[in-house]
Amino acid sequence: MMNGLPHLSIGQGPPLVVLLYTPRAADPEGPARWSMTRMLRPFAEHFTVHVVIRPPGLPPATTMAELAAVYAGAIETTFEDPVKVLAISTGGSVALQLAADHPHLVDRLALGGTAATLGPVGRRAQRAYIERARQGRRPSPALAEVVTESAIGRRLLAALLWLSDGGGADHTDAVTMLNAEDGFDLRGRLSDIRAPTLLVQGGEDIVYPVELARQTVEGIPDARLIVYQGRSHSRTFTDKRFARDTLAFLKRG
């Protein structure tokens, strides 16, 4: 199933393919699996949720279009009909590329905290992550600036992220994914997306600023934007309204 890609499937009902960023290109385990399952529980009450994860060992220069083609192959060989897709953050970049390059595979597209390209803060943080990993340093502290604007909060979070990386962990697959997003800019291709699309964005998102979200929605023929004022990037998906609003959209049609 899923063309051999790592994945997690929960729930009952019609299929819902979920795309999101995971540091490891592997089936989620332990706390990561628990957290993912908890976030997707409301969706599993209405759909069979398939969290599909990139394969390990992709070439370092893999592009977003090549990543989308991998997911397209999994969808095409697993399902008979176009599928509904829920995608978050970096997973949203993949989903937008998928919907533009392979429109016959996507029935409806619900997105959270993403846009047709990265904002400058998100790009800077991800490049710092890539550079730290290439230097053999624990890379995750580079992402602290996209979570909080507080200088003290960043220092504390950077320390926690440093611990979470673990000594000797291989970050090659994560670097490949983030490097693909660094080169991703779909603003000139948004009109190729045919699926009805909903984008939910935090008003204080500094990874993909609201203005980029607006540009994304304006470029897609059938798209709508919901903004949660006062919400940061990560707090958009944990907001109680997120499951309600995206489910209302996905259950149509």
C-alpha positions, 0 to 999 in steps of 0.5 A: 500500500502507498507504493512502499512509502512510510505511512500511518493510517487511522480511522474509517471512511473515505480516504484523506491523504495527509501531507506534513513535514516529519524530521525522519523519513520513516513511520512515526514512532513513540511521542511523534506517533502519539502527537500526530494521531492526537492531531488527526483524531477529529479527521479520523472520525470521518475519514480513513486518514493516510499520513504519507511520508517521503521515502528515505534516501532521496537524492540531495538535489531532489526538487519539490516537483520530484517529491510531488511525483513520488506522492502522485505515484503512491496515490495513483497506485493506491486509490481508484478516484481522486482523493481529498488532501489535507496538508500542513506547513512544508507538507502544504508546499508538496500538496500545492505542487502535487495539485498543480502537476497532477490535478487529476489526483486531487479532489479537494485541497485543505491547507494549513500554515503554508503558501506558494513560497516561503517567507524571508524568515522561514527561508532564513531559518531553514537555510540555517538548519541545512547549514548546521546539518552539513557542518555536523551540528545539531540543526533543529535550534535554527528553527527556534526563531520561527516559533517565538519572537521572544529572545529569551524564548528562543534561547530556551527553545533552542536548547530544547531543540538541541536536546531533541535532535539527539547525538549522532542522528542522521539529518540527511533526509530532513535536509533534502526535504527543506532544500527542496522547499528552499527552491520552491516557488509556485506563484507562477503556476497556481492557476494550474490547480483545479481542486477547490482549495481552502487555506487556513493561515495564522495572522502572526505566521512569520514562516509563510506571512499572510500576504503570501497566503493571500497571493496563493489564494488569489492565484488559485481559481477556486480557493478561499482563505481563513485567517486566525488573527493573533495566531502564529505558525504552529498555533494555527494547527493547534487552534480548535477551529482548525479541525472544524473549519477544514473538516467542514470544507473537506466533507463537502462534495 
